[in-house]
């Protein structure tokens, strides 16, 4: 089974899925929570939808398979509000409500990844079994080669006037709501978000 990479999904998978995952399962040394939740096989994508009613909605969309039916218990938590069964897909809709998880959700929506709790970042690392070769691991560790590559592709250096241009771009969430986003726009936004975070630090 091929391990899916950071750019294979929306960013909300990597940053928000551990909120709705079973924390005991994440810490289980015998089971891989990444495999239990069928991340690399049956997951289609995840989406965010901040509403006008102070709801923090999170959509997790799977293929319609018998394997997904078998893990519905794992996908059921206090935040689950609805399940939509459609031809070809099953979508689980969550409404994030606890204060600490709301804070994580809001920081993600605002692109302030560096301010996310360190313990939560560790949960992300455990959930997805990240290693030093993974893109998200390099973001968390602020890998020098990654920053150099991003600077080169954007044509500017950290700390330069490039930061003013970055602020003019729309936030990543404009491209990641429940519609499938444009891949080129996401790639540009990822580079911008990483560069913004590095400048903030």
C-alpha positions in Angstrom: 0.0 0.0 0.0 1.5 3.3 -1.1 1.6 6.0 1.6 -0.3 9.2 0.5 1.7 12.4 0.7 0.9 15.9 2.1 -0.2 17.3 -1.3 -2.5 14.4 -2.0 -5.1 15.9 0.3 -6.4 19.2 1.5 -4.4 20.6 4.5 -7.4 20.2 6.8 -6.8 16.4 6.8 -3.3 16.8 8.3 -4.1 19.6 10.7 -7.7 18.7 11.9 -8.3 15.0 11.5 -6.7 14.2 14.9 -9.4 16.3 16.6 -12.1 13.7 15.6 -9.8 10.6 15.8 -9.8 8.4 18.9 -6.8 9.6 21.0 -6.4 6.1 22.5 -6.1 4.7 19.0 -3.5 7.4 18.0 -1.3 6.3 20.9 -1.7 2.6 20.2 1.7 1.1 19.4 0.2 -2.1 17.9 -2.3 -0.5 15.5 -1.6 2.2 13.0 -4.4 4.8 13.3 -3.5 5.9 9.8 -4.3 2.4 8.5 -7.4 2.1 10.8 -8.9 5.3 9.4 -8.1 4.2 5.8 -6.2 7.3 5.1 -4.2 5.8 2.2 -6.9 3.7 0.7 -10.5 4.9 1.1 -10.4 8.5 2.2 -11.3 10.9 -0.7 -10.6 14.2 1.1 -11.5 16.5 4.0 -13.0 20.0 4.0 -13.6 22.9 6.3 -16.7 25.1 6.4 -16.7 27.9 9.0 -20.3 29.0 9.2 -22.1 32.3 10.0 -23.4 30.7 13.2 -20.1 30.2 14.9 -20.1 26.5 13.9 -16.7 25.0 13.0 -17.8 22.4 10.5 -15.4 19.7 9.3 -16.3 17.3 6.5 -14.6 13.9 6.1 -15.4 12.2 2.8 -14.8 8.5 2.1 -15.5 6.2 -0.8 -18.4 3.8 -0.4 -16.7 0.6 0.6 -17.4 -2.2 3.0 -14.1 -1.2 4.8 -15.6 2.3 5.5 -18.7 0.7 6.9 -16.5 -1.3 9.3 -14.8 1.8 10.7 -17.9 3.9 11.3 -17.6 3.3 15.0 -14.1 4.9 14.9 -15.5 7.9 13.0 -18.3 8.4 15.6 -17.5 11.0 18.3 -19.2 13.8 20.3 -18.7 16.2 17.4 -20.4 14.0 14.7 -23.6 15.8 13.6 -24.6 14.0 10.4 -23.6 11.4 7.9 -24.5 11.8 4.2 -24.7 8.7 2.1 -24.4 9.4 -1.6 -23.6 7.4 -4.7 -19.9 6.8 -4.6 -19.2 8.5 -1.3 -20.0 8.8 2.4 -19.4 12.1 4.1 -19.2 12.5 7.9 -20.0 16.0 9.2 -18.5 17.2 12.4 -19.1 20.4 14.4 -16.1 21.2 16.6 -17.2 22.5 20.0 -14.7 22.1 22.8 -12.7 25.2 23.5 -9.2 23.7 22.9 -10.3 22.2 19.6 -12.0 25.4 18.5 -8.7 27.2 19.1 -6.9 24.7 17.0 -9.5 24.9 14.2 -9.4 28.7 14.3 -5.6 28.9 14.2 -5.7 26.6 11.2 -8.3 28.6 9.4 -6.2 31.8 10.0 -3.1 30.1 8.8 -1.3 30.5 12.2 0.1 27.0 12.3 3.1 28.0 14.4 0.7 28.9 17.3 -0.9 25.4 17.4 -0.3 23.6 20.6 2.9 21.5 20.7 1.0 18.6 22.2 -1.4 18.7 19.3 1.4 18.8 16.8 2.7 15.7 18.4 -0.7 14.0 18.0 -0.5 14.9 14.3 2.9 13.3 14.0 1.7 10.2 15.8 -1.6 10.0 13.8 0.1 10.0 10.4 3.3 8.3 11.4 5.3 11.2 10.1 9.1 10.8 9.6 11.9 13.1 8.6 11.1 12.5 4.9 7.5 13.7 5.2 6.6 17.2 4.0 4.6 18.1 7.1 7.4 16.9 9.3 9.7 19.3 7.5 7.2 22.1 8.1 7.0 21.4 11.8 10.8 21.2 12.1 11.3 24.2 9.8 13.7 22.2 7.6 16.4 24.5 6.1 16.3 22.8 2.7 12.5 23.2 2.5 12.7 26.9 3.3 15.5 27.4 0.8 13.4 25.7 -1.9 10.3 27.8 -1.1 12.3 31.0 -1.1 13.8 30.2 -4.5 10.4 29.3 -6.0 8.8 32.5 -4.7 11.8 34.6 -5.7 12.4 36.3 -2.3 14.2 35.8 1.0 12.8 35.6 4.5 12.6 38.9 6.2 12.5 40.8 2.9 9.7 43.0 1.5 8.2 39.8 0.2 6.1 39.6 3.4 4.1 42.6 2.3 3.1 40.8 -0.9 2.2 37.6 1.0 -0.4 39.5 3.1 -2.2 40.5 -0.2 -3.0 36.9 -1.0 -6.3 35.3 0.2 -6.2 32.8 3.0 -5.9 29.1 2.1 -9.4 28.4 3.4 -10.8 30.3 0.3 -9.7 27.3 -1.7 -10.5 24.5 0.7 -14.2 24.7 1.4 -16.5 21.9 0.5 -15.8 22.2 -3.2 -12.8 20.5 -4.6 -10.1 23.2 -4.9 -7.8 24.1 -7.8 -4.6 22.2 -7.3 -2.4 25.0 -8.6 -3.9 27.5 -6.2 -3.4 25.2 -3.3 0.3 24.7 -4.1 0.8 28.5 -4.3 -1.1 29.0 -1.0 1.0 26.3 0.7 4.2 28.0 -0.2 2.8 31.3 1.0 1.5 29.9 4.3 4.8 28.2 5.1 6.8 31.4 4.3 4.4 33.5 6.4 4.8 31.2 9.4 8.6 31.3 9.1 8.6 35.1 9.0 6.3 35.2 12.1 8.8 33.0 14.0 
